[in-house]
Amino acid sequence: MVAKRQEDRHLDKVASRPNVLAGSAMKVSDLGHDEIWLQSWLASSPSRLGLGDVKVLAQELHQGKAGSLDILAADGDRYFSIEVQLGEVDASHGFRVLDYWARNRQRYPGQTHVAVLIAESTGGRYRQALEALVEFLPLIVIELQVWRGELEAVVVPRIVLAGKDLDVSTLPAGNESERTDADWRAQLTDEAWHFHERFVQWTQRHGEIRVDYTPRSYIGVRRGRRVWAPLWPRTDGAGIYLPDPDGSREDEPSAAYERFAASLKREGIDLSWTGKYNAGANPIGLRLRTPDLDKPAVEEFLRATFEILEPGKRPWSERHPLNEVASSSEPVVRGDE
């Protein structure tokens, strides 16, 4: 009887495995379609873009004298300006995607904007230029790989270049190997793991969140579809990048940042403003250890960065104007009344 159950389990396991077929590499252009077809094929099922659960907002979006953007897609407040090219990347497509990205930053203010160039090949003449651009701009470059079977072709998007301050580890085209909570537990020190647990417990008392262990470099604490707090583990805590309490994505620090920086400085905690991190969505960086989570100033700061993600929430500094702060030589941080 035991042997029969073991055999059944083995057969079930074999049956659940995908069929393994022989195939060969080919080019997208070998499929016999033009660039317009490729653009429409990608837009018709947005998961084909390799950018996750995005929605296509527009196709052939008119940009005035600049022409039309191939695809505008969005994941919450993150907007992707996408140019599609059949064949090897050329100067025209490479410049246009940045032009459209810059225009959409003005057209849709208050959003996180990322330029995306999708091409059959990015290894030619302009590869070096693309490698230089991702050092400074929120740009993602995706190659489309094609594998041909007997009766079908499989198109697979793969991120080959990405802006250094962009998190692409959670995107299907960039996540080649997902991690689990067990993987992180095995890697982290006891103190680092304890910090992560305390941080998550604090957050759960203030709203609904989801902990995402799949990224390769950090543990993501998500609010809705957005990573509110990526925890980059350290021996005794974590480095964290958080949204600005005023909701700012500008290059210069906000009024809320300046006031929280002053109050946290008195607790021995330094804030930094990194406007380019995650295309400006999480510009405030800091280093925390477990004892820091019990400090009122830290709790108030974390709460302010958490609350600003609520739809329609006014900037923190507008809700806490300086003329309402107790008269003193230094700003005081306090919660909503």
SEKOLVEX-610394 format. One line per field, with one value per residue (C-alpha): residue number from 0; y negated, x negated, z negated. Coordinates in Angstrom, 3 decimals, padded with zeros to 6 digits. Example, Ala and Ser with C-alpha at 12.3 -4.5 7.8 and 13.67 -1.06 7.14 Angstrom:
REM SEKOLVEX-610394
num <- c(0, 1);
yy <- c(004.500, 001.060);
xx <- c(-012.300, -013.670);
zz <- c(-007.800, -007.140);
END
This chain:
REM SEKOLVEX-610394
num <- c(0, 1, 2, 3, 4, 5, 6, 7, 8, 9, 10, 11, 12, 13, 14, 15, 16, 17, 18, 19, 20, 21, 22, 23, 24, 25, 26, 27, 28, 29, 30, 31, 32, 33, 34, 35, 36, 37, 38, 39, 40, 41, 42, 43, 44, 45, 46, 47, 48, 49, 50, 51, 52, 53, 54, 55, 56, 57, 58, 59, 60, 61, 62, 63, 64, 65, 66, 67, 68, 69, 70, 71, 72, 73, 74, 75, 76, 77, 78, 79, 80, 81, 82, 83, 84, 85, 86, 87, 88, 89, 90, 91, 92, 93, 94, 95, 96, 97, 98, 99, 100, 101, 102, 103, 104, 105, 106, 107, 108, 109, 110, 111, 112, 113, 114, 115, 116, 117, 118, 119, 120, 121, 122, 123, 124, 125, 126, 127, 128, 129, 130, 131, 132, 133, 134, 135, 136, 137, 138, 139, 140, 141, 142, 143, 144, 145, 146, 147, 148, 149, 150, 151, 152, 153, 154, 155, 156, 157, 158, 159, 160, 161, 162, 163, 164, 165, 166, 167, 168, 169, 170, 171, 172, 173, 174, 175, 176, 177, 178, 179, 180, 181, 182, 183, 184, 185, 186, 187, 188, 189, 190, 191, 192, 193, 194, 195, 196, 197, 198, 199, 200, 201, 202, 203, 204, 205, 206, 207, 208, 209, 210, 211, 212, 213, 214, 215, 216, 217, 218, 219, 220, 221, 222, 223, 224, 225, 226, 227, 228, 229, 230, 231, 232, 233, 234, 235, 236, 237, 238, 239, 240, 241, 242, 243, 244, 245, 246, 247, 248, 249, 250, 251, 252, 253, 254, 255, 256, 257, 258, 259, 260, 261, 262, 263, 264, 265, 266, 267, 268, 269, 270, 271, 272, 273, 274, 275, 276, 277, 278, 279, 280, 281, 282, 283, 284, 285, 286, 287, 288, 289, 290, 291, 292, 293, 294, 295, 296, 297, 298, 299, 300, 301, 302, 303, 304, 305, 306, 307, 308, 309, 310, 311, 312, 313, 314, 315, 316, 317, 318, 319, 320, 321, 322, 323, 324, 325, 326, 327, 328, 329, 330, 331, 332, 333, 334, 335, 336);
yy <- c(000.000, -002.410, -001.575, -002.264, -005.724, -006.595, -005.544, -007.639, -010.699, -010.206, -009.949, -013.087, -014.984, -013.884, -014.777, -018.328, -019.032, -021.016, -019.277, -019.700, -020.482, -021.196, -024.675, -027.135, -030.802, -033.208, -036.918, -038.768, -040.027, -036.400, -036.086, -038.005, -040.948, -044.658, -047.057, -048.226, -044.618, -044.080, -047.219, -046.178, -042.608, -043.872, -046.409, -043.920, -041.905, -044.192, -041.288, -040.739, -043.933, -042.303, -045.230, -043.397, -044.080, -047.292, -048.851, -050.369, -053.940, -054.871, -053.609, -056.001, -058.839, -062.129, -064.330, -067.408, -068.121, -065.347, -062.627, -059.778, -057.614, -053.905, -052.883, -054.646, -052.155, -052.562, -050.577, -052.750, -056.075, -054.751, -055.697, -053.931, -055.772, -052.910, -052.900, -049.645, -048.878, -045.949, -045.141, -046.785, -049.966, -053.097, -056.722, -057.802, -055.420, -055.894, -059.666, -059.624, -057.506, -060.064, -062.946, -061.364, -060.537, -064.176, -065.433, -063.052, -064.255, -067.662, -066.290, -064.079, -065.805, -064.128, -060.661, -058.525, -058.409, -055.754, -055.553, -052.056, -051.066, -047.642, -046.276, -043.087, -043.823, -046.378, -045.143, -047.233, -050.665, -052.483, -050.025, -052.164, -055.247, -053.324, -052.089, -055.692, -056.925, -054.421, -055.835, -059.094, -058.511, -056.276, -054.204, -050.500, -048.712, -045.423, -042.887, -040.532, -036.998, -034.493, -030.716, -028.727, -025.366, -023.080, -025.006, -028.125, -030.894, -032.097, -035.751, -036.469, -040.026, -040.435, -043.570, -044.110, -047.633, -049.663, -052.944, -052.396, -053.878, -051.868, -048.725, -046.180, -043.027, -042.634, -043.021, -039.768, -040.768, -041.503, -038.878, -035.782, -034.110, -034.938, -034.640, -033.416, -034.372, -031.218, -032.392, -035.731, -034.123, -031.902, -034.882, -037.516, -037.842, -037.304, -041.032, -041.996, -039.503, -040.754, -044.342, -043.321, -041.595, -044.612, -046.984, -044.878, -044.642, -048.421, -048.910, -046.416, -048.480, -051.450, -049.887, -046.959, -045.959, -043.006, -041.806, -040.888, -038.621, -037.932, -040.766, -039.816, -042.849, -043.958, -042.955, -045.036, -046.310, -047.083, -049.265, -048.319, -047.882, -050.212, -049.436, -051.833, -050.711, -048.624, -047.209, -046.790, -044.559, -045.445, -043.490, -045.171, -046.773, -048.073, -050.919, -052.213, -054.516, -056.104, -058.403, -062.089, -063.128, -066.004, -063.648, -065.491, -063.894, -066.947, -067.118, -069.441, -068.391, -069.300, -071.414, -068.263, -066.661, -069.646, -069.581, -065.825, -065.917, -068.418, -066.395, -063.082, -064.651, -065.201, -061.435, -060.671, -059.671, -061.300, -061.614, -061.904, -063.124, -060.954, -062.336, -059.743, -056.614, -054.607, -057.541, -059.837, -057.718, -056.968, -059.874, -059.817, -057.458, -056.586, -053.848, -052.323, -049.781, -047.996, -050.455, -053.341, -052.006, -052.958, -056.622, -058.939, -061.060, -057.967, -056.683, -060.063, -060.189, -056.651, -057.423, -060.556, -058.665, -055.934, -058.267, -060.291, -057.252, -057.559, -058.838, -062.571, -063.055, -066.623, -067.254, -066.899, -070.413, -071.870, -069.968, -071.057, -074.670, -076.219, -078.897, -076.157, -074.677, -075.539, -078.550, -077.382, -077.866, -074.485, -072.854, -070.352, -067.299, -066.219, -064.070, -065.039, -066.534);
xx <- c(000.000, -002.830, -004.637, -001.439, -001.017, -004.647, -004.200, -001.029, -002.795, -005.645, -003.229, -001.374, -004.665, -005.707, -002.293, -002.532, -005.816, -005.671, -006.421, -010.027, -010.416, -013.362, -013.592, -015.929, -016.701, -015.377, -014.763, -011.493, -011.899, -011.956, -008.308, -007.313, -005.611, -006.420, -007.020, -003.392, -002.263, -004.818, -003.684, -000.031, -000.821, -002.599, 000.126, 002.985, 001.785, -000.296, -001.932, -003.939, -005.862, -007.630, -006.755, -004.358, -000.668, -000.484, 002.416, 002.045, 003.358, 002.741, 001.230, -000.208, 000.178, -000.101, -002.955, -002.459, -005.275, -007.320, -005.144, -003.434, -004.585, -004.146, -002.686, -001.922, -001.402, -000.989, -001.268, 000.504, -001.348, -004.306, -004.055, -006.052, -006.740, -007.487, -009.082, -009.175, -011.708, -012.017, -015.663, -018.680, -018.328, -019.023, -019.613, -016.104, -014.261, -016.837, -016.356, -012.590, -011.887, -013.707, -011.928, -008.509, -009.498, -010.460, -007.222, -005.090, -006.762, -005.254, -002.004, -001.319, -002.943, -003.023, -003.647, -006.785, -007.971, -010.189, -011.392, -011.287, -012.997, -011.978, -013.981, -015.018, -018.696, -020.536, -024.092, -025.088, -026.569, -024.519, -025.006, -027.701, -025.475, -022.600, -024.916, -025.902, -022.296, -021.100, -023.711, -021.752, -018.175, -015.217, -015.551, -014.815, -016.092, -014.401, -015.419, -012.864, -014.195, -012.401, -012.453, -010.917, -009.281, -007.704, -004.446, -004.910, -007.286, -007.709, -008.659, -010.391, -011.171, -014.412, -015.739, -019.326, -019.873, -018.133, -018.699, -020.878, -018.248, -015.352, -014.100, -013.465, -013.893, -010.114, -009.411, -008.919, -011.523, -014.092, -013.411, -015.272, -015.303, -012.812, -013.656, -011.552, -011.311, -013.302, -016.110, -016.263, -016.130, -019.075, -021.095, -020.388, -021.790, -019.357, -019.419, -018.652, -015.789, -014.391, -014.494, -012.534, -009.915, -009.543, -009.310, -006.580, -004.670, -004.774, -003.495, -000.652, 000.683, 001.117, 002.635, 002.824, -000.520, -002.094, -005.673, -007.389, -010.416, -010.934, -013.404, -017.055, -018.436, -015.806, -012.654, -009.746, -007.012, -004.170, -001.139, 001.212, -000.813, -003.569, -006.717, -006.396, -009.586, -012.338, -014.425, -018.055, -019.310, -022.390, -023.996, -021.922, -019.036, -018.350, -018.818, -015.426, -014.135, -010.751, -008.261, -008.399, -005.695, -004.836, -004.646, -007.475, -009.495, -011.622, -015.407, -015.436, -014.244, -010.719, -009.643, -008.552, -011.944, -013.759, -011.617, -011.857, -015.607, -015.980, -013.907, -015.579, -019.032, -018.419, -017.835, -021.138, -019.508, -020.514, -018.209, -019.399, -017.540, -018.064, -015.645, -016.532, -015.896, -013.102, -012.504, -011.798, -009.067, -011.133, -013.584, -014.320, -017.017, -017.923, -019.536, -017.548, -018.212, -015.665, -015.866, -015.132, -011.622, -010.630, -011.580, -008.538, -010.241, -010.940, -007.373, -005.973, -008.213, -007.313, -003.620, -003.903, -005.567, -002.928, 000.075, -000.973, -000.186, 003.504, 005.445, 006.073, 003.872, 002.615, -001.133, -002.267, -003.707, -000.356, 001.411, -001.256, -002.174, -005.018, -002.804, -000.923, -004.075, -004.926, -007.207, -010.771, -014.042, -013.706, -010.770, -008.639, -007.136, -003.665, -000.813, 002.508, 005.001);
zz <- c(000.000, -000.905, 002.323, 004.293, 002.690, 003.425, 007.037, 007.348, 005.928, 008.383, 011.321, 010.179, 009.956, 013.438, 014.856, 013.465, 015.243, 018.511, 021.774, 022.822, 026.512, 028.756, 030.244, 031.893, 031.475, 034.072, 034.601, 034.190, 037.741, 038.945, 037.905, 041.026, 039.308, 039.276, 036.381, 036.218, 035.781, 033.003, 031.188, 031.385, 030.332, 027.203, 026.354, 026.823, 023.812, 021.532, 019.684, 022.877, 022.132, 019.191, 016.901, 014.613, 014.084, 016.100, 017.970, 021.414, 021.195, 024.817, 028.051, 030.631, 028.102, 029.982, 028.741, 030.898, 033.327, 031.706, 033.242, 031.402, 028.500, 029.276, 025.893, 022.635, 019.792, 016.044, 012.839, 010.287, 010.207, 012.212, 015.895, 018.623, 021.900, 024.292, 027.722, 029.720, 032.441, 034.785, 035.409, 033.787, 031.739, 033.760, 032.786, 033.751, 031.404, 028.650, 028.632, 029.174, 026.099, 023.943, 025.668, 025.003, 021.423, 020.788, 022.349, 020.294, 017.095, 017.844, 019.229, 016.176, 013.170, 009.800, 011.276, 011.403, 015.017, 016.617, 020.228, 021.770, 025.015, 026.366, 029.278, 030.967, 030.361, 028.225, 028.686, 031.688, 032.249, 029.587, 026.728, 025.109, 025.260, 023.624, 020.879, 020.176, 020.164, 017.551, 015.178, 015.020, 016.225, 015.281, 018.445, 018.966, 022.077, 022.977, 025.608, 027.122, 027.371, 029.598, 029.453, 032.292, 031.832, 034.388, 034.715, 032.582, 031.554, 027.968, 027.398, 024.076, 022.866, 020.914, 019.250, 020.343, 018.971, 016.281, 014.477, 011.443, 009.128, 010.596, 008.906, 011.652, 009.577, 009.185, 012.910, 014.865, 017.460, 014.759, 012.107, 013.184, 009.772, 007.004, 003.336, 000.410, -003.256, -004.039, -001.746, -003.557, -007.001, -006.136, -004.929, -007.597, -011.074, -013.950, -014.671, -011.066, -010.877, -014.190, -012.902, -009.824, -012.015, -014.307, -011.328, -009.714, -013.029, -013.434, -009.895, -010.297, -013.218, -010.888, -007.793, -005.429, -003.929, -002.157, -002.646, 000.618, 000.219, 003.939, 004.837, 004.892, 003.022, 000.516, -001.354, -000.081, -002.385, 000.007, -000.419, 002.369, 005.536, 004.444, 002.463, -000.456, -002.212, -000.600, -003.465, -002.434, -005.282, -007.305, -010.137, -012.852, -010.944, -007.463, -005.053, -003.891, -001.148, -001.848, -000.095, -000.960, -003.494, -001.151, 001.832, 003.594, 006.390, 007.119, 007.130, 004.106, 000.612, -000.468, -003.455, -005.280, -004.693, -006.209, -009.343, -009.873, -009.190, -012.043, -014.525, -013.666, -013.831, -017.534, -017.832, -016.115, -012.810, -009.536, -006.547, -002.955, 000.116, 003.205, 005.766, 008.384, 006.310, 007.951, 010.305, 007.365, 005.745, 002.600, 002.255, -001.503, -002.711, -006.289, -008.379, -011.243, -013.988, -016.170, -019.153, -016.766, -016.145, -019.717, -019.292, -018.938, -016.265, -014.167, -014.569, -013.516, -010.471, -009.378, -009.869, -007.713, -004.850, -005.144, -005.196, -002.143, 000.016, -000.838, 002.203, 001.972, -001.104, -001.388, -001.813, -005.424, -005.610, -004.521, -007.288, -009.803, -008.943, -010.884, -012.410, -014.274, -015.748, -019.323, -019.465, -019.791, -017.989, -016.252, -014.444, -016.341, -014.687, -015.756, -014.469, -012.948, -015.352);
END
